[in-house]
Amino acid sequence: MILFIDACVRKESRTKRLFKRVLSHLNGPVETVRLIDCNFSKTDEAFLQKRDACIAAGDFSDPMFDLAKQFVRADTVVIAAPHWDLSFPAALKQYFEQINVVGLTFRYTDSDVPVPMCRAKRLFYVATAGGPVRSHDYGFGYVRALGREFYGIEDATLFCAEGLDIFGADAETILQSAEARIDAFFTE
């Protein structure tokens, strides 16, 4: 199963356009999580106590764990996230806070080393940016590290089109160039 995590907000999202190009090269059923439609629980002390009690009991039947269970089942993960404020929309961070569950998406060894419990081996991160991206460390870099350290996803690929809103930029040409890079990646 391909898990599409949609962190896009706009209907005419340029990031989604690139995601669709990635998806055209992947085979299998797709499950979509539109983060704009998620009502994440407030992470307060009451929530953490309930979550910790469920984890301690090994009981993941509460709906708060549904997104994590879905993530564990995915063979491939595709994230579409516009580049905002040196990173990604806050809803994507909330999503990771929901799915990062000890005993479900990862476990710890006796020496406190995380051991992944997820099936996915590939992650594609698709982004667009209105301006130049000086560093992908806080967006893609964060997701790549989280995927590697907690979920066992070693193969993470970034596709990004940037400079789309710079005065005088030809956004269509930039997007077509990004689509060509995506096509080339999958045909090489």
N, C-alpha and C positions, 0 to 999 in steps of 0.2 A: 504494500500500500504506500502511496505517495501522500505525505502530509504537507499540505500547503498552509502555511501560517501567514495570513494576510494582515499586515500592519498598515495598510494604506487607508487613507481617510477619504480622499477625493474620488468621485465617480469616474472621472476621466483621468485616472492615475497613470502616469507615464511608467511608474515602477511596475504596475500590473501588466502593462503592455510587454515589458521585458520578461516578466514571469511567464506570460503566455507563450513566449518564444521558447523559454526553457522547457516548459511543459510539453511543447510539441515534439520534443526529442526524448521524452520519457514515456515508458510503457507501464501501464497498470492503473488500477483504480485510484482516484484522488479523493481524499477527505480534506475539506477546507475548514479552517478556523478563522473566521473574520473577527479580529480583535475588537473592532469598533462595536460589534454586537455582544461582546462578553461583558458581563457584570461581575467583575472580580470582587471578592470579599475584601472588606477593609482589613488590612493586616494589623490588627490591634492585639492586645493581650488575650482577649477572649478567643479570638480566632486561633491564635498560636497555641493556646492551651488545648482547645478542641483538636486541632490538627496533631499536636504532639501526643495526645492521649490515643488517638486513632493509630498513629504510627507505632507507638509503644505496644499496642494490642495487636498489631499486624492486620488491622481492619481497614481496608481501603474501599469499603462499600459506599461511603459518603460521596455524594456528587462532587464535593470539592476535589476529588482525586480523578474525575473523569478525563480531564485534559491530559494528565500525566499517564493514565492508562492508554489513551490514544497515542501519545507520543512514543511509548514503549513499543507499540505494535508496528510503527512505521518502518518501512524498509529504506525510504529516502525522504529527506526533509527539505522543503523549499520554503525559504522565508523571503517575502517581499516587503521591504521596509525602506521608505524614503529616508534620505540622510538629513536629519534635523539636528541643529545645534550640536554639531560634532559627533552625533550618535544616531539614535533612532527614536521613534515615538515611544513615550512612556508606557503605553499599553504592552509593548513587547517585553519590557522589563517585568511588568506585572505578570505576564504570561510565564516567563521563566521562573518567577518566584512561586507560581502555582504548580509548575511541573517538577521542580527540583525537590523530589521527595525521597528521603532515605527509606530504603526497603522496597521502593517501587521503580524509580528511574536509576538509582545507584545504591550501593551499600558501602560500608566501610570495613576494611580488614581490621584485625586486632591491633595493627600498628597505625590505624587511622588514615589509611590510604584509600581514596575512593575507587570503587570497582563498578564499572558501568553495567547496567542491566537492560540496556536498550538494544534493539535489533538493527537500527539504521547504521549504515556504514558510509553514506554520502549525505552531504548537506550542500545545498546551493543557496547562496545569499544574493539576492537581487536588490539593487538600490539605484536610485537616481538622486541627483543633487542639482539645485539651481546654480550653485557656485562651484568653485574648485574645491576638491576634498584634499586637504593637506595631510590628513592621516586617517586611516581606517581603523586605528587601534581601538577606539571607543565604541565603534559600531560592529563591523565585521570581526575585528580582532577579539572583542569580548565574546561574541557568539562562537567564534572558532575555538577559543580557549575553553569555554563552558562545554561545548560539544566534545572536545577531546578529553578534558579532565573528568567530567561527570557522566557523559553519555556514550563514550567510546567511539565517537565519530572522528576518524582520522582524516578523512577525505572531505575537505571543505573548500568550496570554490566561490569566489566573488565575481559577480558581473555588475558593473556600475557604469552608468552614463552620467557625466558631470558637466557643469558649466552650462546647463540648459537655459538658465534665466539671465545670463550675462548679456548686457547690452550688445546687440549686433550678432549674437550667437544664432546659428541656424539649428534650432532644437531638433527639427526633423532629421537633418543630416547626422547629428550626434546620436539620436536614437537608432537610426538605420545602421550606423557604424557599430553600435553596441549589439544590435541584433546579428550583424555579420560575425562579430566575435563569438557570440553564443553559438551560431551555426558552425563556425570553424572548430570550436571546442568539441562539439559532439560528433563531427565528421572526421576528425584527425585520428 
